[in-house]
Amino acid sequence: YLGLKGVSRRTVLVWLAIISAFYLLSDLLAVTFDRPVVHDFMRDAYTTADPLWLLWLAIVVAAPAFEEIFYRGFFYYGLAGSRLGVTGATIISALAFASIHIQYELFEITVVFAMGILLAVARQRTGSILVPIGMHAMNNLVATVETAMAVVR
């Protein structure tokens, strides 16, 4: 279920480049549609966190590991072997993943849904949960750096 198998460095780099492009595109869409790049929820979490390092640990390490093990590990993999198949599992796991991000508005939840699709595709193509965990961690790292930069201004 977990797909705790290693993949080549090249594979990891390709998927990290893909999530980076996805993140850049989502930021560009946010600016285009006059949406905040850094949501108020993240600003509030960042400015009230004490100790701040624990927030970084939770967002960049713990959340990606837990969410990916659950959504792209148990949930996705279990559904993929059912009558729903890979496509159904991809869509349903992405919907479930997006549904836990209710602190955001519809635009941001839609971006999270699209990211869930991308993470499920990475899980399927690589056969490893480690790749989606790395992608998710990279995404959250960039979001947290953007938040830190916005708060410092």
C-alpha positions in Angstrom: 0.0 0.0 0.0 2.7 2.5 0.9 5.0 2.1 -2.0 8.0 2.7 0.2 10.4 2.1 -2.6 13.3 4.2 -3.8 13.5 5.8 -7.2 16.3 7.2 -9.2 17.7 10.7 -8.5 16.7 11.7 -12.0 13.1 10.6 -11.4 12.9 12.7 -8.2 14.4 15.7 -9.9 11.9 15.5 -12.8 8.9 15.3 -10.4 10.3 18.2 -8.3 10.6 20.2 -11.5 7.0 19.4 -12.3 5.7 20.4 -8.9 7.8 23.6 -9.1 6.2 24.5 -12.5 2.8 23.7 -11.0 3.5 26.0 -8.1 4.7 28.8 -10.4 1.6 28.4 -12.5 -0.7 28.5 -9.5 1.0 31.7 -8.3 0.6 33.2 -11.7 -3.1 32.3 -11.8 -3.6 33.8 -8.4 -2.1 37.1 -9.5 -4.0 37.0 -12.8 -7.3 36.4 -11.0 -6.5 39.0 -8.3 -6.2 36.3 -5.6 -3.7 36.5 -2.8 -0.5 34.5 -3.3 -0.2 34.2 0.5 -3.6 33.5 2.0 -4.6 35.2 5.3 -4.8 31.8 7.0 -1.1 31.2 6.4 -0.2 34.8 7.5 -2.1 34.3 10.7 -0.6 30.9 11.4 2.9 32.2 10.7 2.6 35.3 12.9 1.0 33.5 15.8 3.2 30.4 15.8 5.4 29.9 18.9 7.8 28.4 18.5 8.1 29.2 14.8 10.4 26.2 14.0 7.5 23.9 15.0 5.2 25.4 12.4 7.9 24.9 9.8 8.3 21.3 10.9 4.6 20.7 10.8 4.0 22.3 7.4 7.1 21.1 5.5 7.7 17.6 7.0 4.8 16.3 9.1 1.8 17.3 7.0 3.3 16.1 3.6 4.3 12.8 5.2 1.0 12.1 6.9 -1.2 13.4 4.1 0.6 11.5 1.4 0.8 8.3 3.3 -2.9 8.5 3.9 -4.2 10.0 0.6 -1.8 8.6 -2.0 -0.8 5.6 0.1 -3.8 3.8 1.8 -6.7 5.7 0.2 -5.5 6.0 -3.4 -3.9 2.6 -3.6 -6.9 0.9 -2.1 -9.3 2.6 -4.5 -7.0 2.0 -7.5 -7.4 -1.8 -7.0 -11.2 -1.5 -6.8 -13.8 -1.2 -9.7 -13.0 2.6 -9.7 -9.5 1.9 -11.1 -6.7 4.4 -11.3 -8.7 7.2 -12.8 -11.5 7.0 -10.2 -8.9 6.6 -7.4 -7.0 9.7 -8.7 -10.2 11.9 -8.7 -11.6 10.7 -5.4 -8.3 10.9 -3.5 -7.8 14.4 -4.9 -11.3 15.4 -3.9 -10.8 14.0 -0.4 -7.4 15.8 -0.2 -8.9 19.1 -1.3 -11.8 18.7 1.2 -9.5 18.9 4.2 -8.2 22.3 3.1 -11.4 24.1 4.0 -9.4 26.9 5.6 -9.1 28.2 2.0 -11.5 29.7 -0.5 -12.8 28.0 -3.7 -9.9 29.2 -5.8 -7.3 27.8 -3.5 -9.2 24.5 -2.9 -9.3 24.1 -6.7 -5.6 24.5 -6.8 -5.2 21.9 -4.0 -7.5 19.5 -6.0 -5.3 19.9 -9.1 -2.2 19.3 -7.0 -3.9 16.2 -5.6 -4.3 14.9 -9.2 -0.7 15.6 -9.9 0.5 13.8 -6.7 -1.7 10.8 -7.6 -0.2 10.7 -11.1 3.3 10.8 -9.6 2.4 8.0 -7.2 1.0 5.9 -10.1 3.9 6.5 -12.5 6.7 6.0 -10.0 5.1 3.3 -7.8 6.6 5.1 -4.8 4.9 7.2 -2.1 8.3 8.9 -1.5 8.0 11.0 -4.7 4.6 12.5 -3.8 5.9 13.2 -0.2 8.9 15.0 -1.7 6.7 17.0 -4.1 4.3 17.9 -1.3 7.1 18.9 1.0 8.6 21.1 -1.8 5.3 22.7 -2.4 4.8 23.5 1.3 8.4 24.7 1.7 7.9 27.3 -1.1 4.5 28.3 0.3 6.1 28.8 3.8 9.0 30.8 2.4 6.5 33.0 0.5 4.6 33.5 3.7 7.7 34.4 5.7 8.7 36.9 3.0 5.2 38.4 3.0 5.1 38.7 6.8 8.5 40.3 7.0 7.5 43.1 4.6 
